[in-house]
Amino acid sequence: MKHSDYPALYQSASALSQRAQSAFYLAFLSHMGLLAIASAISVINSTCPEIAILQTMVLLGALGCALYLYLSRSDRNWYTGRAVAESIKTITWRYISRSEPFNQTDEIDRHDFGLKLKAIVDQNKAVAGLLTTHLDGLQISSEMERLRRAPIIERQVYYKIHRIDDQRRWYADKAGFNRRMVDRYFWALFLIIGIAIFFAIAKVRYPSASFWPTDFFVTAAAALLSWIQAKRFQELSTSYALAAHEISIIRQQADNQMADEEFSQFVGDTESAFSREHTQWIARRDS
């Protein structure tokens, strides 16, 4: 199902999460970069007042980024926005699959779907006022209604391909990506620390030299380590790989032909599993 076929509230929450994530990483990287620049300026052995003024301005910029990260709470908006979006995605798949609690008449289920959306917003009032996009969109799209009216076989195949396979592929790709990032960033960290050690040793050999960029590389190494910790590459690689394996087990069950009641129970169990994984991700980010 296309992104635009989901409820407008989902699209708004997803857009909020993406904006907040971009703002968080931009401020975080800017903060680290400005600190590295300030340490590089300190290497310049100069009594020129312009150099001191420049360094002061750079440090003020770093302070501004730190204040923004603290006051904007963009990381919280990122996590909460994603939690809202994923909760809506879960009930959407339950709705189009006619899974509990949306296995009654269409009229009743449309009403209950609206109540579920309202309950999700009420439970996340911290970001409710930030959901300002897609205000004129539909909460139940024509594609959602079409899929809901489809025969059980079509609904089962569609769910298997566009929900289970999509989730499995997403987790597998993310596991591989984070595993590669662990290796690349740690090799970069080792290289930067090695350069810092080289200059530290060279300073012992040539103490009279006036230019030693050791402090810059020490700061750069600290910044890179902070970035690795913020991204949690190793932890996410392991978590995503485990989730991909669990979804593979679920995928095997999806090949069995099911009656309406069996399919309803299967979708309910599967969506509960997806929700648990996302809840754990939120908990790890908040810790």
KEKE-3310 file (N, C-alpha, C; in steps of 0.2 Angstrom, whole numbers, plus 5000, padded with zeros to 4 digits):
npx = (5004:5003:5011:5003:4990:4988:4980:4977:4981:4991:5001:5004:5009:5020:5027:5030:5039:5050:5054:5058:5068:5078:5080:5086:5098:5104:5107:5114:5126:5131:5134:5144:5153:5156:5163:5174:5180:5182:5192:5202:5205:5211:5223:5231:5244:5243:5243:5233:5219:5207:5207:5204:5192:5185:5185:5178:5165:5163:5162:5151:5141:5141:5137:5124:5118:5118:5109:5098:5096:5092:5081:5072:5068:5068:5072:5063:5051:5053:5054:5041:5033:5035:5031:5017:5014:5017:5008:4996:4998:4997:4984:4978:4981:4975:4962:4960:4962:4952:4953:4952:4950:4941:4932:4918:4903:4904:4900:4900:4914:4920:4917:4922:4936:4939:4937:4948:4959:4957:4960:4973:4979:4975:4982:4995:4997:5008:5013:5002:4998:5007:5005:5002:5001:4993:4980:4968:4966:4960:4954:4951:4955:4951:4958:4960:4947:4944:4953:4948:4936:4939:4941:4944:4956:4963:4965:4973:4985:4989:4992:5002:5013:5014:5014:5020:5032:5037:5040:5050:5060:5063:5069:5079:5087:5090:5098:5109:5114:5117:5127:5137:5140:5145:5158:5164:5164:5171:5183:5187:5187:5198:5208:5208:5212:5224:5231:5231:5239:5251:5254:5256:5266:5276:5277:5284:5296:5299:5299:5300:5293:5279:5267:5254:5242:5236:5226:5214:5212:5210:5198:5190:5190:5182:5170:5166:5165:5154:5144:5143:5138:5126:5119:5119:5124:5129:5120:5107:5110:5110:5097:5089:5092:5088:5074:5071:5073:5063:5052:5053:5049:5036:5032:5032:5021:5011:5009:5000:4983:4969:4954:4941:4941:4952:4962:4960:4964:4977:4983:4981:4989:5002:5003:5003:5016:5024:5021:5027:5041:5043:5039:5049:5060:5058:5059:5072:5078:5074:5080)
npy = (4994:5011:5026:5037:5031:5028:5033:5051:5056:5047:5050:5064:5062:5054:5063:5073:5066:5063:5077:5081:5072:5075:5088:5086:5078:5087:5098:5091:5086:5099:5105:5096:5098:5112:5112:5105:5113:5125:5119:5117:5130:5134:5129:5137:5147:5162:5180:5188:5198:5195:5182:5176:5182:5175:5162:5163:5166:5154:5145:5151:5148:5134:5133:5138:5128:5117:5122:5123:5109:5105:5113:5112:5098:5090:5076:5069:5073:5067:5053:5051:5055:5045:5034:5037:5036:5023:5016:5020:5014:5001:4999:5002:4991:4981:4985:4985:4972:4966:4962:4958:4973:4975:4968:4968:4975:4986:4999:5000:4997:5007:5018:5014:5014:5027:5031:5024:5031:5044:5040:5037:5049:5056:5050:5054:5068:5077:5079:5082:5095:5097:5091:5096:5094:5088:5091:5091:5079:5061:5050:5037:5029:5027:5016:5009:5005:4997:4986:4981:4976:4966:4948:4935:4927:4936:4947:4940:4936:4949:4955:4947:4950:4964:4968:4959:4954:4966:4972:4962:4963:4977:4977:4968:4974:4986:4980:4975:4987:4994:4986:4987:5001:5001:4995:5004:5016:5014:5010:5023:5030:5024:5027:5041:5043:5037:5046:5057:5051:5050:5064:5068:5060:5065:5078:5076:5073:5084:5097:5111:5115:5125:5122:5111:5100:5091:5093:5095:5083:5075:5081:5078:5064:5062:5068:5060:5047:5051:5052:5039:5033:5040:5035:5022:5010:4996:4991:4992:4985:4972:4970:4973:4962:4951:4954:4953:4939:4934:4938:4931:4918:4921:4923:4911:4905:4912:4907:4897:4893:4902:4903:4916:4919:4913:4921:4933:4932:4928:4940:4949:4944:4945:4959:4963:4958:4966:4978:4976:4976:4989:4996:4992:4998:5011:5012:5009:5020:5031:5028)
npz = (5000:4996:5003:5002:5003:5016:5032:5034:5046:5049:5039:5043:5055:5052:5044:5053:5062:5053:5050:5063:5066:5056:5060:5073:5070:5062:5071:5080:5073:5069:5081:5086:5075:5076:5088:5085:5075:5083:5092:5082:5078:5090:5089:5081:5084:5088:5092:5087:5088:5080:5078:5090:5092:5082:5086:5098:5092:5085:5096:5102:5093:5094:5107:5105:5097:5106:5116:5108:5105:5118:5122:5111:5110:5100:5098:5106:5099:5087:5091:5097:5087:5077:5084:5085:5071:5068:5077:5071:5058:5061:5066:5054:5045:5052:5050:5036:5034:5040:5053:5071:5081:5070:5064:5061:5055:5041:5044:5058:5060:5053:5062:5074:5070:5068:5082:5087:5081:5087:5100:5100:5097:5108:5118:5115:5118:5118:5106:5098:5094:5085:5073:5059:5046:5030:5033:5027:5022:5019:5032:5030:5016:4999:4994:5005:5008:4997:4998:5010:5006:4998:4993:5004:5001:4992:5002:5011:5003:4999:5012:5016:5006:5005:5018:5028:5021:5017:5029:5034:5024:5027:5040:5038:5029:5036:5047:5040:5035:5047:5053:5043:5045:5058:5057:5048:5054:5066:5061:5056:5068:5074:5066:5067:5080:5080:5072:5081:5091:5085:5082:5096:5100:5091:5096:5108:5103:5095:5103:5102:5091:5085:5080:5083:5079:5088:5098:5090:5083:5094:5099:5087:5087:5099:5095:5085:5092:5100:5090:5085:5097:5098:5087:5089:5082:5083:5092:5086:5074:5079:5085:5074:5066:5074:5074:5060:5058:5067:5060:5048:5053:5056:5043:5037:5042:5035:5023:5024:5020:5025:5035:5037:5051:5056:5049:5054:5067:5065:5059:5069:5079:5072:5070:5083:5087:5078:5084:5097:5094:5089:5100:5109:5102:5104:5118:5119:5113:5122:5133)
capx = (5000:5007:5011:4997:4984:4987:4976:4980:4984:4998:5005:5006:5014:5027:5031:5033:5045:5055:5057:5061:5074:5082:5082:5090:5104:5108:5109:5119:5132:5133:5137:5151:5158:5159:5168:5180:5183:5185:5199:5207:5207:5216:5230:5234:5247:5243:5240:5229:5212:5202:5207:5201:5185:5182:5184:5172:5159:5162:5160:5144:5137:5141:5132:5117:5116:5117:5103:5092:5094:5089:5075:5067:5066:5067:5073:5057:5046:5055:5052:5034:5029:5036:5026:5010:5013:5017:5002:4991:4999:4995:4977:4976:4982:4970:4956:4959:4962:4946:4955:4949:4943:4938:4929:4911:4900:4908:4898:4903:4921:4922:4916:4928:4942:4939:4938:4955:4963:4957:4963:4980:4981:4974:4988:5001:4996:5014:5014:4996:4998:5012:5002:4999:5001:4988:4974:4962:4966:4955:4957:4950:4956:4947:4962:4959:4940:4944:4956:4944:4930:4942:4940:4949:4962:4967:4968:4979:4991:4991:4995:5009:5018:5015:5015:5025:5038:5040:5044:5056:5065:5066:5073:5085:5091:5093:5103:5115:5117:5120:5133:5142:5142:5149:5165:5167:5165:5176:5190:5188:5189:5205:5213:5209:5215:5231:5234:5232:5244:5257:5256:5258:5273:5280:5278:5289:5303:5301:5295:5300:5288:5274:5260:5253:5235:5234:5219:5209:5211:5207:5191:5186:5188:5177:5164:5164:5162:5147:5140:5142:5134:5120:5116:5118:5124:5129:5114:5102:5111:5108:5090:5085:5093:5083:5067:5070:5072:5056:5047:5054:5045:5029:5031:5031:5014:5007:5008:4994:4977:4965:4947:4941:4942:4959:4966:4959:4968:4984:4984:4981:4996:5007:5003:5006:5023:5027:5021:5032:5047:5043:5039:5056:5065:5056:5062:5080:5080:5072:5085)
capy = (5000:5017:5030:5041:5027:5028:5039:5057:5057:5044:5054:5069:5060:5052:5069:5076:5062:5065:5083:5081:5068:5079:5094:5083:5076:5093:5102:5087:5087:5106:5106:5093:5101:5118:5111:5103:5119:5129:5116:5118:5137:5135:5127:5143:5151:5169:5185:5192:5197:5193:5174:5175:5183:5170:5156:5165:5166:5147:5142:5153:5144:5127:5134:5139:5121:5113:5125:5120:5102:5104:5116:5110:5092:5087:5069:5067:5073:5061:5046:5051:5055:5039:5030:5038:5034:5016:5014:5021:5009:4994:4998:5002:4985:4977:4987:4983:4964:4964:4958:4961:4973:4978:4962:4969:4978:4992:5005:5000:4997:5014:5022:5012:5016:5034:5031:5022:5036:5049:5038:5037:5056:5058:5047:5057:5075:5081:5081:5083:5101:5098:5087:5101:5093:5083:5092:5090:5072:5057:5045:5030:5031:5022:5010:5005:5002:4992:4980:4978:4973:4960:4941:4933:4925:4942:4950:4936:4937:4956:4956:4943:4953:4971:4970:4954:4954:4973:4972:4958:4966:4983:4975:4964:4980:4990:4976:4975:4994:4996:4982:4990:5007:4999:4994:5010:5022:5012:5011:5030:5032:5021:5031:5048:5042:5035:5052:5061:5048:5052:5070:5068:5057:5070:5084:5075:5073:5091:5101:5118:5117:5129:5120:5104:5099:5086:5094:5095:5076:5072:5083:5075:5058:5062:5069:5054:5042:5053:5051:5032:5032:5042:5031:5015:5005:4989:4988:4992:4979:4965:4971:4972:4955:4947:4955:4950:4932:4933:4939:4925:4913:4923:4923:4904:4903:4916:4903:4893:4896:4903:4906:4923:4920:4912:4926:4939:4930:4929:4947:4952:4941:4948:4966:4963:4957:4972:4983:4975:4978:4996:4999:4991:5003:5018:5012:5010:5027:5035:5026)
capz = (5000:4995:5008:5002:5004:5023:5034:5034:5052:5049:5035:5046:5061:5049:5042:5059:5064:5048:5051:5070:5065:5052:5064:5078:5068:5060:5077:5084:5069:5069:5088:5085:5070:5078:5093:5081:5072:5089:5094:5077:5079:5096:5087:5078:5089:5086:5096:5083:5091:5076:5079:5097:5091:5078:5090:5102:5088:5084:5102:5104:5088:5097:5113:5102:5095:5112:5118:5103:5107:5125:5122:5106:5112:5093:5098:5108:5094:5082:5093:5098:5080:5074:5088:5083:5064:5068:5080:5066:5053:5064:5066:5047:5043:5055:5047:5029:5034:5044:5059:5077:5082:5065:5060:5062:5049:5039:5047:5065:5060:5052:5068:5079:5067:5070:5089:5088:5079:5092:5106:5099:5097:5115:5122:5113:5117:5118:5099:5095:5091:5079:5068:5056:5039:5028:5037:5022:5019:5022:5037:5027:5009:4994:4993:5011:5008:4992:5001:5015:5003:4994:4995:5010:4998:4990:5007:5014:4999:5000:5018:5016:5002:5007:5025:5031:5017:5017:5036:5034:5020:5030:5045:5036:5026:5042:5050:5036:5035:5054:5053:5039:5048:5064:5055:5045:5059:5071:5058:5056:5074:5076:5062:5070:5087:5078:5070:5087:5095:5081:5084:5103:5101:5088:5100:5112:5099:5093:5108:5100:5086:5087:5077:5084:5079:5092:5101:5085:5082:5100:5099:5082:5089:5104:5092:5081:5096:5102:5085:5085:5102:5096:5081:5091:5076:5085:5096:5081:5070:5082:5086:5068:5063:5077:5071:5053:5059:5070:5055:5044:5056:5054:5035:5035:5043:5031:5017:5025:5018:5031:5035:5040:5058:5057:5046:5059:5073:5063:5058:5076:5082:5069:5072:5090:5086:5075:5089:5102:5092:5089:5107:5112:5099:5107:5125:5119:5111:5127:5139)
cpx = (5004:5006:5005:4990:4983:4983:4980:4984:4991:5003:5008:5011:5021:5031:5034:5039:5051:5058:5061:5068:5079:5085:5087:5097:5108:5111:5115:5126:5135:5137:5144:5156:5160:5164:5175:5184:5186:5192:5204:5210:5212:5223:5234:5237:5248:5240:5235:5222:5207:5202:5203:5193:5181:5181:5179:5166:5158:5159:5152:5139:5136:5136:5125:5114:5114:5110:5097:5091:5091:5082:5070:5064:5065:5068:5066:5051:5047:5052:5044:5030:5030:5031:5019:5009:5013:5011:4996:4992:4997:4988:4974:4976:4977:4963:4955:4959:4956:4948:4952:4953:4939:4935:4921:4908:4904:4906:4901:4910:4924:4922:4921:4935:4944:4941:4946:4960:4963:4960:4970:4983:4980:4980:4995:5000:5002:5015:5008:4996:5003:5010:4999:4999:4995:4982:4968:4962:4961:4958:4956:4950:4952:4951:4961:4952:4940:4947:4952:4938:4933:4941:4946:4956:4966:4969:4974:4985:4994:4995:5002:5014:5019:5015:5021:5032:5041:5043:5050:5061:5068:5070:5080:5090:5094:5098:5109:5118:5120:5126:5138:5145:5146:5156:5168:5168:5170:5183:5192:5190:5196:5210:5214:5213:5223:5235:5236:5238:5251:5259:5259:5265:5278:5282:5283:5296:5304:5297:5295:5296:5282:5267:5259:5245:5232:5227:5213:5207:5208:5199:5187:5185:5183:5170:5162:5162:5155:5142:5138:5137:5127:5116:5115:5119:5124:5123:5108:5103:5109:5101:5086:5086:5088:5076:5066:5069:5065:5051:5047:5050:5038:5027:5029:5023:5009:5005:5002:4988:4972:4958:4947:4943:4950:4964:4966:4964:4976:4987:4985:4988:5002:5008:5005:5013:5027:5027:5026:5039:5048:5043:5046:5061:5064:5059:5069:5082:5079:5077:5091)
cpy = (5006:5021:5034:5038:5027:5034:5045:5059:5053:5048:5060:5068:5058:5058:5073:5073:5063:5072:5084:5077:5072:5085:5092:5082:5082:5097:5098:5087:5094:5107:5102:5096:5108:5117:5109:5109:5124:5126:5117:5125:5138:5133:5132:5147:5158:5174:5190:5192:5195:5185:5173:5177:5178:5164:5157:5164:5158:5144:5144:5149:5137:5127:5134:5132:5117:5116:5123:5113:5101:5107:5114:5103:5088:5079:5066:5067:5068:5055:5046:5051:5049:5034:5031:5035:5026:5013:5014:5016:5002:4994:4999:4995:4980:4979:4984:4975:4961:4959:4962:4967:4976:4972:4962:4971:4984:4998:5005:5000:5004:5019:5020:5014:5023:5035:5029:5028:5042:5047:5038:5044:5058:5055:5050:5065:5080:5083:5082:5089:5102:5094:5092:5100:5088:5084:5091:5083:5067:5052:5038:5031:5025:5016:5005:5001:4996:4986:4977:4974:4966:4954:4940:4931:4931:4946:4947:4937:4944:4958:4953:4947:4960:4973:4965:4955:4961:4974:4968:4961:4973:4981:4972:4970:4984:4986:4976:4982:4996:4992:4985:4997:5006:4999:5000:5015:5020:5012:5018:5032:5030:5025:5038:5048:5041:5041:5057:5058:5050:5059:5071:5065:5062:5076:5083:5075:5080:5096:5109:5120:5120:5127:5113:5103:5093:5087:5093:5088:5073:5074:5079:5068:5057:5064:5063:5048:5044:5051:5043:5030:5034:5038:5024:5010:4998:4987:4987:4986:4973:4965:4970:4965:4951:4948:4952:4942:4930:4933:4934:4919:4914:4922:4916:4902:4907:4912:4898:4896:4896:4905:4913:4924:4918:4918:4932:4938:4931:4936:4951:4950:4944:4955:4967:4962:4963:4977:4982:4977:4985:4999:4998:4996:5010:5018:5012:5017:5032:5033:5030)
cpz = (5000:5001:5008:5003:5012:5026:5035:5040:5052:5045:5039:5052:5058:5047:5048:5062:5060:5049:5058:5069:5062:5056:5070:5076:5065:5065:5080:5080:5069:5076:5088:5081:5072:5084:5090:5078:5077:5091:5088:5077:5085:5094:5084:5084:5087:5091:5093:5086:5087:5076:5085:5096:5087:5082:5095:5098:5087:5090:5104:5099:5091:5103:5110:5100:5101:5115:5114:5105:5113:5125:5117:5107:5105:5093:5101:5103:5089:5085:5094:5091:5077:5078:5086:5076:5064:5071:5075:5060:5055:5064:5059:5044:5046:5052:5040:5029:5037:5050:5065:5079:5077:5060:5061:5055:5047:5042:5054:5065:5058:5058:5073:5076:5069:5078:5091:5087:5084:5098:5106:5099:5105:5119:5120:5112:5116:5111:5095:5091:5086:5073:5063:5048:5037:5032:5033:5019:5022:5027:5034:5020:5005:4994:4999:5011:5002:4994:5006:5012:4999:4997:5000:5007:4996:4996:5011:5010:4999:5006:5018:5012:5004:5014:5028:5027:5017:5024:5037:5030:5023:5036:5043:5033:5031:5046:5047:5036:5041:5055:5049:5043:5055:5062:5052:5050:5064:5068:5057:5062:5076:5072:5065:5076:5085:5076:5076:5091:5091:5082:5091:5104:5097:5092:5105:5109:5097:5097:5106:5095:5088:5085:5078:5084:5083:5095:5096:5084:5088:5100:5093:5084:5094:5100:5088:5086:5099:5096:5084:5091:5101:5091:5084:5086:5078:5088:5091:5076:5073:5083:5080:5065:5067:5075:5065:5054:5062:5064:5049:5046:5055:5047:5033:5036:5039:5024:5018:5023:5024:5030:5038:5047:5060:5055:5051:5065:5071:5062:5065:5080:5079:5070:5079:5091:5084:5081:5095:5100:5091:5096:5110:5109:5103:5114:5124:5117:5117:5133:5139)
residu = (MET:LYS:HIS:SER:ASP:TYR:PRO:ALA:LEU:TYR:GLN:SER:ALA:SER:ALA:LEU:SER:GLN:ARG:ALA:GLN:SER:ALA:PHE:TYR:LEU:ALA:PHE:LEU:SER:HIS:MET:GLY:LEU:LEU:ALA:ILE:ALA:SER:ALA:ILE:SER:VAL:ILE:ASN:SER:THR:CYS:PRO:GLU:ILE:ALA:ILE:LEU:GLN:THR:MET:VAL:LEU:LEU:GLY:ALA:LEU:GLY:CYS:ALA:LEU:TYR:LEU:TYR:LEU:SER:ARG:SER:ASP:ARG:ASN:TRP:TYR:THR:GLY:ARG:ALA:VAL:ALA:GLU:SER:ILE:LYS:THR:ILE:THR:TRP:ARG:TYR:ILE:SER:ARG:SER:GLU:PRO:PHE:ASN:GLN:THR:ASP:GLU:ILE:ASP:ARG:HIS:ASP:PHE:GLY:LEU:LYS:LEU:LYS:ALA:ILE:VAL:ASP:GLN:ASN:LYS:ALA:VAL:ALA:GLY:LEU:LEU:THR:THR:HIS:LEU:ASP:GLY:LEU:GLN:ILE:SER:SER:GLU:MET:GLU:ARG:LEU:ARG:ARG:ALA:PRO:ILE:ILE:GLU:ARG:GLN:VAL:TYR:TYR:LYS:ILE:HIS:ARG:ILE:ASP:ASP:GLN:ARG:ARG:TRP:TYR:ALA:ASP:LYS:ALA:GLY:PHE:ASN:ARG:ARG:MET:VAL:ASP:ARG:TYR:PHE:TRP:ALA:LEU:PHE:LEU:ILE:ILE:GLY:ILE:ALA:ILE:PHE:PHE:ALA:ILE:ALA:LYS:VAL:ARG:TYR:PRO:SER:ALA:SER:PHE:TRP:PRO:THR:ASP:PHE:PHE:VAL:THR:ALA:ALA:ALA:ALA:LEU:LEU:SER:TRP:ILE:GLN:ALA:LYS:ARG:PHE:GLN:GLU:LEU:SER:THR:SER:TYR:ALA:LEU:ALA:ALA:HIS:GLU:ILE:SER:ILE:ILE:ARG:GLN:GLN:ALA:ASP:ASN:GLN:MET:ALA:ASP:GLU:GLU:PHE:SER:GLN:PHE:VAL:GLY:ASP:THR:GLU:SER:ALA:PHE:SER:ARG:GLU:HIS:THR:GLN:TRP:ILE:ALA:ARG:ARG:ASP:SER)
# end
